[in-house]
């Protein structure tokens, strides 16, 4: 592994969960997503992805395809896509039609990241899937069906995706365990790991993926993207304060007491039990919180350890301007260039 690999050789992207802030409206959340996407495009980010979640008061990206279209229509060049679409929640034909439509409207700019989890609790998953409740077991087969629908080779079939057929929208396999690594490797597809909330198997999954990768018409060699949390500010003290919103959000996930994205507070961790703190530290193991110098040093270590080709960045920061600053500082770190405000 090249230990001197510069950060400028690593692509960087945005993962947006359309977080709803305390005291704010969902419409404002979408407005802030547009603003961030437009700045991200200017700052050299490769792609802007939304994640499908349901029945979570702090996450407004449930209608993922609609938001992808909204952002693609308000930007010019940045790739826009899903990180990811939870395929068992849908039929492959419907997703082929939706993403075929997006690719037709915004050619060469749409990505389709696929996951097998429901993106919600089991009761809500049943409300979404109904008789397809166990569809996650069919995930490998349904990925193949989706590829077929998006291929020009499907033109002679009795069931066709119109639009969609022949668009060959790039597909990524997403995951937070080694199961997804085996699938991405076997299918010769790029692989994105959810290390921004489930980092425990990151290194093992990457190793499996690279060692077992089979070149395909879609991807000649392994391509790995890792999800990371970043809270960057002008000082470490400010970044730590801003990160309390992220930590409070994750504590809500751990305890089941979900809240809207909360404003930052001093000494937030003092009120949490040790068992919850241990779980929080485990979930946030791949998080970069600090000033420019500390984040740059930590990212160099992370890239050296993982050799990932791309990082996709989640930043749960309460203040929209502070969030923009964090993404701008990260772009400067990754590119080595000064970015406009």
N, C-alpha and C positions, 0 to 999 in steps of 0.2 A: 504494500500500500504506500502511495506517495505521501509522506508525512509533511511535505511542503505544499500540498495542494491549496491554492488560494481560494478564498470564499467566492471570488468572482467567477470561478468555474462551476459554481453550484447555482442552479435555478432557484428562484424563490417566488412563492405564490401566496394567495390569501384564502383562508377558510373562514367563511362567514356563517354563523348560525342565526343571524338576524336577531341578536339578543335584545330583549325588551327591557328597558330600564325602568326602575321605580320612578313613578311620577311622569312617565312619558307615554305617548300613544304608539300603537303599532305602526301607524302611517308614518310617524317620525322615524321609526326604526328603518323603514324602507328608504326614506329620504337619505338617512345617514349611510346606508349601504351604497346608494348611487354615488354619493360624495366620495366615499372611500374607494369605490371601484374606479372612478375617474382619476383620482390621485394615484392609485396603484398603477394604472396604465401609464401615467406620466413618470412614475418612479421605477419603471422597469420590471414590475411583477409579471410573471409569465401567465398566470391564470387566476381566475376568481371563481371559487367554488362555494356552493351552498350544500348544507347537509340536511337530509330528510329526517325530521323528528316529529312526533305527534304527542298531543295531550301534555305539553310542557308549557307552563305559563310564561317562561322566560325565553322561549324559542319560537320565532315566527316564520320559520322556513319550511313549514309543512307542505305547502304547495310548491315544491322545489322547482319544477319545470317552469312555472309561471314566473318565479323570481329570476331564473336564468334568462328568460326572454326579456324581462324588464331591464336587467343590467346590460345584456348584450345590445339592446336598443339604445342605451344611453352612453355607450362607449364605442370605440372605433376599431381597436386592434386586439386588445387583451382577450385571451381565451376565457370562455365562461362555461361552467359546467357543474357537475354534481359530485359531492364528496361525502356521501354518495346518495344515489337512488337505492332504496332498499327493495331490491327486485322482487322478493317474495310477497311484497305488498301489492304488486301489480302483475298483470300478464305481460309477457315479453312483447306481444303485438302492440299493446297500448304504449309501452315505452318506446318501441321502434317508431311508432307514428309521432309521438310527442317530440322525440329527439331528431327524427327525420325532418319534422317541421322546423325545429330550431335551426338545424344545419342548413336547410333550404333558405331560411330567412337571413342567416348569418354564416355564410359558407366559410369553412376553414377555421372556425372559431369555437366550436362546441366540443366539450368533453363529456363522456358518460362514465363516471365512476360508479361501480356497483358493489353493494354490500348485501349480506344475507340476513342480518339481524332485523328485528321489526322497527327499531328506532323508537321504542316506547315500551310501556308495561304490557303484560300479557292480556289483560282485559281489553285494552285499547287495540292490541294486535288482533284479537278476535273480532272486534268491531270493524276493523279494516279488511281482514282476510276472509272472515266467515268460513266457508267450507274449504278455503285454501289455507287454513290455520297452520298446517304442517308443511307449507310450500317451501320452507327453507331447506328441506331435505332434497328438493328438486333443483336447488340452485345451480349446480354444474350443468344440468341438462338445459335449464332455462337460459343460461348464458349462451349456450350454443344456439338455441332457438333465436335469441335476440340477434346474434351475429348473422344468422341466416336471413332474417327479415331485413337487416340493414345492407345486405349484399346484393349486388346486381345478379348473382346466380339464382336468386329466388324468383326471377321474373316468370318462370314457367310453373310456379306453384299455384295451388288452388287458393291458398291464403297468403295475401301480400300486404305489406305495409306501404300505404300510399298517403302522404309522402313518407319517405324513409328508405325505400328500396334503392340501393346503389349509392347511398350517402356514406356508408362505411364510417360512421361516427367513431372516433377512437374510444375504445373501452379500456378502463382501468379496473383491476380487482382491488377492492378495499378490504381491510381486515384488522382485527386486534388479537389474532391468535395464529398459530402455525397452520391451521386448516386452510386459511386463505392463501398462504404461501405456496402450499402444494398445488393448489388449483391454478394460481397465476403462473407458476412455473410450467405446469403441464400444458396449459393453453398458450404459452408464449405471449403473455400479456404484461403490460407494466403493472407495478404493484405499489400500492400506497398503504402504509401502516399507521394505525391510529394511536401513535405514541404520545399524542397530546393529552390523552386521558387513560390509556391502557398500555404503558410502556414496558411491562414486565417481560414480554416475549419478543421484544423488538429485535435484538441481536440474533436470537435463535431463528426467528422467522426469516430475517434477511439472509442468513446463511443457507437455510433450506432452499429459499427461492433461487439464490444464485447458483447453488450447486446442482439443482435439478432443472434449471431452466432449459426449455426446448425452443430454439429459434422458430419463428412463425412468420407468416406473411404480414403480421401486425407489428412485430417487434423482433429485430435481429439479435439483440442482446439484452440482458437484464436491465431494467430501469426501475430504480427504487425511489420512492418519495416517502418522507417521514413527516408526520404531523408534530408540530412543536407549539408550545405556548411562549409568547414573547410579551413582556411589558418593559419597554424601554423609555427612559426619561433622561433629563439633563443631569440628574444626580441619582445615586443609588437609593438615597432616602426617599426621594419622590417616587421612584419606581416601586419600592417596597410598599409604600402607602397605596399607590394605585392598584397594586396586585391584591389588596385585601378584597376587592370586588370579585376577582376571579376565585379567590379562596372561599369566600362566602358562598359563591355559586356552587362550587364543588362540594362543600359541606352539606348544602341542601340536597345534592344528589346522594351523598353518603347516608344521611339521616332520613331521607324520604320527605323532608320538610322543604320542598322547593319554594323558591321566592323569585320575584323579578330581580334583574341585575341591580344590586344595591350600591349606593355611593360608598366611596372608600372611608375607612375609619381607622384610627390609631389602635394598635394593640388588639386587633380582631382575634388573634389566636388564643388570647388568654382565657376566653370564655368557653373554649372547646375541650371536650374530654380527650384524654390521651389516646384512646382507641380510635377516635375520629381523626386526631392529628396524624396518627400513623398511617391511616388509610389515605389521608390527604397527601401526605408526603410521597406515598407510593404512586398515586395518580399523577402527581405533578413532577415526577422525576425528570421528565424531559421538558423543563421550563427554563426560560432565560429571562431573569428579572434583574435589572440594574441599569447602569449608565452605559454609554457606548463602549468604553474600554473593556469593562467586565464582560459584557455580552459578546463582544468580538472574540475575546480570549476563550470564553466557554464554547462558542460556536466552532472555533478552530478545533478544539478538543473533540467535540461531538462529531464533526465531519471526519476527523482522523480516525475515530473509533468505528464509525459506521460506513464511511465512503458512500453515503447516499448521493444520488444525482440531483435531488431537489428537496427543499423543505417547503411545507405548506403551513402557514402561520395563523394561529388563532390568538386573538387578543381581546379578552373580555375586560375592557376598560370602560368605566362608567361615563366619563366625560368624552363626548365625540371629538373634541379638539385634541385632547390628550391621546386618544386612540390614533388619530391621524399623525400626531407627532411620533408615536411609537413606531408606526409603520414606515414613516419617513426615515427615522434613524436607522431602522433595520435595513432599509434599502441602501442607505449610505454605507453601512457595514458590509453588506453583501457585494455591492458593486464597486466599492472604493471610490465612489464619486459623490460630489455634493449635489443634493437634490433641491429643487425649488420648493418653497413652502406652499 
